[in-house]
């Protein structure tokens, strides 16, 4: 892990196209601004972890669910 010290209004650049700036520093909090291309997703870590967990759960498929889905398609003529 790279650890940097930055003051208010100072930035770091990642991969030529992502800029992270220190917007505000208060007691116990740091407010960051992030400039990144639209195709780069940016999430707080706790949100990213929740999305990742939800995707893992969604990817779990039970054989019974597949059989039920197959029956639905058969009934609808697809």
Order of alpha helices (4+ residues) and beta strands (2+ residues): beta-beta-beta-alpha-alpha
